[in-house]
Structure formats: structure tokens, C-alpha cells
Amino acid sequence: MILEIAQLQVRVDQGADFEAAFAEAQRIISSMPGYLGHELQRCLEYAGHYMLLVRWRSVEDHEIGFRKSAEYQQWRQLLHHFYDPFPTVLHYERVTGPGLGS
């Protein structure tokens, strides 16, 4: 499993509209092969700052399976116009945790 982390900066005063659009967009991502789960977190200190965490089976499931799909075009139309600047997206793998040492 890998964890995609996207730092999202939403345009000023568009948080409520972004959250409504995300409620629709999450149906798209959750239907993709290799998708394992997600959560969207809103920052308490900085208005318009969000963190999207998505668990995928592999980087390829995200980068190829999702981003090269027709469904991704719908995702883009729903969400990308809210961002300024465009998000940084990185992938992480677990180093420690249950069964992996301390």
C-alpha cells in the first residue's frame, strides 16, 4: 500500500464550494481500481488549506490507472479550478508500524 498526500490550497472564500464539489468528486476516486481509502482534512490555522490523503494499492494505480482514466477528467473539471497554486502530490510508503518494527 502507498499513501498519496496532496497539499491543497483553495482560492480565498471558495472553501464551501470546494467541499461541496469534493463530496461529488470523492465518488469518482473511490470507484477506481486499486483505491483503498481516503480522507480530506481542513487546516485549522490557515484558511483554504487542505490535506488530501489517499491510500492506493500501488503508485501505478494512482499515476496510470486513475490519472490516465476518463474519470480523472471529471475529477479535474470538478476540482482543479479551486487550486492556487496547483497542489504538490507525493507518494509515501510505511517504514514503521504494526509488524514492521519500531
N, CA, C and O of each residue as an XYZ file, in Angstrom:
408
protein
N       0.835     -1.181      0.000
C       0.000      0.000      0.000
C       0.879      1.244      0.000
O       1.930      1.262      0.640
N       0.457      2.281     -0.712
C       1.132      3.573     -0.683
C       0.117      4.637     -0.270
O      -1.095      4.455     -0.389
N       0.653      5.744      0.215
C      -0.183      6.865      0.634
C       0.151      8.060     -0.236
O       1.289      8.530     -0.261
N      -0.843      8.540     -0.942
C      -0.721      9.782     -1.711
C      -1.093     10.921     -0.777
O      -2.128     10.876     -0.113
N      -0.239     11.950     -0.728
C      -0.543     13.132      0.062
C      -0.511     14.343     -0.857
O       0.504     14.634     -1.490
N      -1.636     15.041     -0.920
C      -1.748     16.240     -1.753
C      -2.048     17.424     -0.851
O      -3.050     17.432     -0.136
N      -1.173     18.428     -0.885
C      -1.410     19.668     -0.166
C      -2.213     20.582     -1.082
O      -1.750     20.957     -2.159
N      -3.410     20.935     -0.649
C      -4.326     21.706     -1.486
C      -4.514     23.101     -0.905
O      -4.905     23.251      0.252
N      -4.238     24.105     -1.703
C      -4.543     25.485     -1.313
C      -5.706     25.952     -2.176
O      -5.560     26.145     -3.383
N      -6.851     26.130     -1.549
C      -8.078     26.518     -2.245
C      -8.180     28.038     -2.254
O      -7.853     28.702     -1.270
N      -8.634     28.573     -3.374
C      -8.765     30.032     -3.526
C      -9.602     30.630     -2.395
O     -10.529     29.999     -1.888
N      -9.262     31.831     -2.022
C      -9.913     32.544     -0.916
C     -11.432     32.558     -1.098
O     -11.939     32.816     -2.189
N     -12.125     32.285     -0.036
C     -13.593     32.312      0.032
C     -14.280     31.256     -0.839
O     -15.470     31.387     -1.127
N     -13.555     30.210     -1.265
C     -14.177     29.160     -2.057
C     -14.184     27.810     -1.339
O     -14.462     26.777     -1.948
N     -13.876     27.827     -0.037
C     -13.817     26.586      0.727
C     -15.119     25.799      0.710
O     -15.104     24.587      0.496
N     -16.225     26.460      0.929
C     -17.519     25.762      0.968
C     -17.853     25.153     -0.393
O     -18.340     24.025     -0.466
N     -17.591     25.898     -1.471
C     -17.844     25.372     -2.817
C     -16.912     24.203     -3.125
O     -17.328     23.212     -3.725
N     -15.644     24.322     -2.710
C     -14.701     23.231     -2.903
C     -15.168     21.975     -2.174
O     -15.156     20.886     -2.749
N     -15.574     22.113     -0.930
C     -16.015     20.960     -0.152
C     -17.243     20.307     -0.768
O     -17.360     19.081     -0.756
N     -18.156     21.100     -1.302
C     -19.337     20.544     -1.980
C     -18.918     19.789     -3.239
O     -19.430     18.702     -3.504
N     -17.992     20.352     -4.016
C     -17.504     19.681     -5.222
C     -16.747     18.415     -4.857
O     -16.856     17.406     -5.553
N     -15.979     18.459     -3.772
C     -15.237     17.274     -3.350
C     -16.182     16.150     -2.940
O     -15.890     14.978     -3.178
N     -17.312     16.497     -2.327
C     -18.290     15.474     -1.946
C     -18.739     14.678     -3.167
O     -18.985     13.476     -3.071
N     -18.845     15.340     -4.302
C     -19.194     14.650     -5.547
C     -17.974     13.921     -6.126
O     -18.082     12.777     -6.568
N     -16.831     14.582     -6.121
C     -15.611     14.012     -6.720
C     -15.136     12.766     -5.995
O     -14.546     11.884     -6.619
N     -15.378     12.671     -4.689
C     -14.897     11.505     -3.961
C     -15.560     10.212     -4.435
O     -15.001      9.128     -4.267
N     -16.725     10.325     -5.014
C     -17.373      9.130     -5.585
C     -16.578      8.604     -6.781
O     -16.544      7.401     -7.037
N     -15.945      9.518     -7.503
C     -15.148      9.135     -8.670
C     -13.913      8.371     -8.221
O     -13.668      7.257     -8.683
N     -13.138      8.963     -7.324
C     -11.880      8.335     -6.922
C     -12.121      7.011     -6.203
O     -11.356      6.062     -6.373
N     -13.173      6.945     -5.406
C     -13.423      5.720     -4.639
C     -13.869      4.553     -5.517
O     -13.909      3.413     -5.055
N     -14.202      4.824     -6.770
C     -14.617      3.746     -7.675
C     -13.448      3.194     -8.506
O     -13.636      2.267     -9.293
N     -12.247      3.756     -8.336
C     -11.120      3.386     -9.186
C     -10.435      2.106     -8.710
O     -10.333      1.863     -7.508
N      -9.964      1.283     -9.662
C      -9.203      0.089     -9.286
C      -7.955      0.481     -8.494
O      -7.264      1.435     -8.851
N      -7.671     -0.249     -7.432
C      -6.504     -0.001     -6.609
C      -6.726      1.000     -5.491
O      -5.858      1.179     -4.637
N      -7.888      1.659     -5.487
C      -8.223      2.615     -4.432
C      -8.514      1.853     -3.147
O      -9.242      0.860     -3.161
N      -7.938      2.324     -2.018
C      -8.148      1.657     -0.732
C      -8.824      2.539      0.308
O      -9.329      2.027      1.307
N      -8.845      3.847      0.098
C      -9.495      4.740      1.056
C      -8.913      6.139      0.962
O      -7.840      6.339      0.393
N      -9.634      7.115      1.529
C      -9.148      8.490      1.511
C      -9.739      9.283      2.661
O     -10.705      8.865      3.298
N      -9.139     10.434      2.912
C      -9.714     11.414      3.830
C      -9.244     12.797      3.407
O      -8.130     12.971      2.913
N     -10.104     13.761      3.609
C      -9.793     15.156      3.337
C      -9.786     15.876      4.676
O     -10.751     15.806      5.437
N      -8.679     16.576      4.958
C      -8.530     17.297      6.217
C      -8.460     18.794      5.930
O      -7.763     19.222      5.010
N      -9.181     19.588      6.718
C      -9.153     21.051      6.603
C      -8.227     21.596      7.692
O      -8.335     21.203      8.854
N      -7.328     22.487      7.323
C      -6.387     23.090      8.260
C      -7.116     24.064      9.185
O      -7.969     24.834      8.743
N      -6.772     24.019     10.465
C      -7.382     24.920     11.434
C      -6.681     26.272     11.484
O      -7.300     27.284     11.813
N      -5.386     26.291     11.157
C      -4.633     27.533     11.251
C      -4.693     28.402     10.000
O      -4.628     29.627     10.102
N      -4.815     27.795      8.826
C      -4.751     28.542      7.569
C      -6.014     28.307      6.734
O      -6.285     27.184      6.308
N      -6.764     29.354      6.512
C      -7.986     29.258      5.717
C      -7.656     28.775      4.305
O      -6.686     29.226      3.695
N      -8.459     27.871      3.804
C      -8.302     27.389      2.442
C      -7.250     26.319      2.257
O      -7.036     25.855      1.137
N      -6.585     25.912      3.334
C      -5.554     24.882      3.201
C      -6.140     23.529      3.620
O      -6.724     23.385      4.694
N      -5.964     22.543      2.731
C      -6.481     21.192      2.959
C      -5.366     20.186      2.703
O      -4.394     20.478      2.005
N      -5.521     19.004      3.273
C      -4.611     17.897      3.018
C      -5.485     16.714      2.582
O      -6.380     16.282      3.308
N      -5.203     16.206      1.386
C      -5.907     15.030      0.884
C      -4.984     13.834      1.027
O      -3.865     13.837      0.515
N      -5.457     12.813      1.724
C      -4.724     11.573      1.924
C      -5.489     10.459      1.208
O      -6.662     10.215      1.494
N      -4.814      9.790      0.277
C      -5.463      8.702     -0.468
C      -4.574      7.468     -0.380
O      -3.379      7.533     -0.668
N      -5.155      6.358      0.013
C      -4.424      5.095      0.064
C      -4.700      4.315     -1.221
O      -5.847      4.091     -1.608
N      -3.612      3.912     -1.861
C      -3.673      3.146     -3.105
C      -2.909      1.840     -2.925
O      -2.023      1.741     -2.077
N      -3.253      0.860     -3.714
C      -2.524     -0.401     -3.727
C      -1.104     -0.183     -4.238
O      -0.164     -0.799     -3.735
N      -0.939      0.700     -5.248
C       0.382      0.964     -5.828
C       0.407      2.375     -6.425
O      -0.639      2.983     -6.649
N       1.615      2.883     -6.677
C       1.767      4.171     -7.343
C       1.135      4.104     -8.731
O       0.512      5.068     -9.177
N       1.291      2.981     -9.409
C       0.730      2.821    -10.754
C      -0.793      2.930    -10.746
O      -1.381      3.471    -11.682
N      -1.432      2.419     -9.697
C      -2.898      2.556     -9.612
C      -3.303      4.026     -9.594
O      -4.333      4.395    -10.159
N      -2.505      4.858     -8.954
C      -2.803      6.281     -8.921
C      -2.370      6.978    -10.208
O      -3.178      7.617    -10.881
N      -1.082      6.847    -10.542
C      -0.493      7.608    -11.649
C      -0.995      7.176    -13.028
O      -1.160      8.012    -13.917
N      -1.233      5.908    -13.204
C      -1.670      5.402    -14.519
C      -3.164      5.090    -14.505
O      -3.924      5.605    -15.325
N      -3.575      4.239    -13.562
C      -4.974      3.817    -13.516
C      -5.959      4.950    -13.322
O      -6.992      4.998    -13.989
N      -5.645      5.875    -12.404
C      -6.556      6.983    -12.141
C      -6.268      8.183    -13.040
O      -7.165      8.666    -13.732
N      -5.047      8.661    -13.037
C      -4.744      9.900    -13.762
C      -4.856      9.795    -15.276
O      -4.989     10.817    -15.950
N      -4.805      8.611    -15.816
C      -4.941      8.451    -17.266
C      -6.330      7.947    -17.656
O      -6.549      7.530    -18.794
N      -7.257      7.987    -16.715
C      -8.615      7.492    -16.962
C      -9.542      8.617    -17.403
O      -9.259      9.796    -17.188
N     -10.654      8.233    -18.024
C     -11.697      9.204    -18.375
C     -12.296      9.820    -17.113
O     -12.688     10.987    -17.114
N     -12.365      9.037    -16.039
C     -12.917      9.531    -14.777
C     -12.079     10.677    -14.211
O     -12.607     11.577    -13.558
N     -10.771     10.639    -14.465
C      -9.902     11.718    -13.979
C     -10.275     13.061    -14.611
O     -10.136     14.107    -13.977
N     -10.745     13.031    -15.851
C     -11.167     14.275    -16.499
C     -12.348     14.889    -15.753
O     -12.428     16.110    -15.623
N     -13.257     14.063    -15.266
C     -14.379     14.557    -14.459
C     -13.861     15.142    -13.142
O     -14.296     16.213    -12.719
N     -12.934     14.435    -12.504
C     -12.307     14.885    -11.263
C     -11.688     16.269    -11.475
O     -11.898     17.184    -10.679
N     -10.930     16.403    -12.554
C     -10.276     17.671    -12.896
C     -11.292     18.797    -13.039
O     -11.112     19.881    -12.484
N     -12.365     18.531    -13.792
C     -13.387     19.558    -14.010
C     -14.055     19.993    -12.711
O     -14.392     21.165    -12.540
N     -14.242     19.056    -11.809
C     -14.881     19.385    -10.538
C     -13.980     20.172     -9.588
O     -14.462     21.035     -8.856
N     -12.671     19.883     -9.593
C     -11.818     20.387     -8.523
C     -10.681     21.329     -8.910
O     -10.356     22.233     -8.140
N     -10.080     21.150    -10.054
C      -8.817     21.842    -10.324
C      -8.929     23.365    -10.372
O      -7.943     24.049    -10.097
N     -10.069     23.908    -10.704
C     -10.197     25.364    -10.765
C     -10.199     26.027     -9.379
O     -10.112     27.252     -9.284
N     -10.295     25.240     -8.317
C     -10.269     25.788     -6.962
C      -8.858     26.067     -6.462
O      -8.692     26.842     -5.520
N      -7.829     25.458     -7.065
C      -6.472     25.492     -6.512
C      -5.650     26.682     -6.986
O      -5.659     27.040     -8.164
N      -4.936     27.286     -6.036
C      -3.968     28.330     -6.364
C      -2.954     28.405     -5.231
O      -3.250     28.952     -4.169
N      -1.758     27.861     -5.449
C      -1.221     27.247     -6.663
C      -1.698     25.809     -6.815
O      -2.402     25.277     -5.958
N      -1.297     25.190     -7.932
C      -1.656     23.798     -8.152
C      -0.956     22.932     -7.096
O       0.188     23.207     -6.735
N      -1.633     21.891     -6.601
C      -1.107     21.114     -5.477
C       0.177     20.339     -5.783
O       0.447     19.931     -6.913
N       0.943     20.162     -4.723
C       2.067     19.230     -4.720
C       1.504     17.880     -4.302
O       0.795     17.786     -3.301
N       1.816     16.833     -5.065
C       1.336     15.483     -4.769
C       2.543     14.565     -4.673
O       3.343     14.475     -5.604
N       2.668     13.880     -3.531
C       3.767     12.945     -3.318
C       3.214     11.617     -2.827
O       2.096     11.549     -2.315
N       4.013     10.554     -2.989
C       3.626      9.212     -2.574
C       4.566      8.729     -1.470
O       5.773      8.968     -1.517
N       3.998      8.049     -0.483
C       4.759      7.575      0.673
C       4.478      6.101      0.902
O       3.403      5.594      0.581
N       5.493      5.413      1.476
C       5.306      4.033      1.904
C       5.644      3.940      3.378
O       6.481      4.693      3.876
N       5.007      3.034      4.071
C       5.192      2.886      5.503
C       6.586      2.354      5.808
O       7.073      1.436      5.148
N       7.214      2.938      6.806
C       8.530      2.497      7.243
C       8.407      1.721      8.551
O       9.017      0.663      8.711
N       7.615      2.251      9.486
C       7.389      1.555     10.757
C       5.912      1.481     11.011
O       5.121      2.209     10.412
N       5.553      0.600     11.899
C       4.157      0.418     12.250
C       3.942     -1.007     12.704
O       4.909     -1.750     12.877
N       2.703     -1.404     12.900
C       2.430     -2.767     13.345
C       3.099     -3.807     12.438
O       2.886     -3.828     11.226
N       3.905     -4.660     13.058
C       4.549     -5.739     12.303
C       5.776     -5.313     11.514
O       6.382     -6.138     10.830
N       6.160     -4.030     11.595
C       7.295     -3.546     10.809
C       8.451     -3.089     11.674
O       9.400     -2.502     11.155
N       8.409     -3.328     12.940
C       9.484     -2.877     13.834
C       9.096     -1.591     14.513
O       7.967     -1.123     14.367
N      10.013     -1.018     15.251
C       9.696      0.213     15.980
C      10.436      1.407     15.451
O      10.271      2.514     15.965
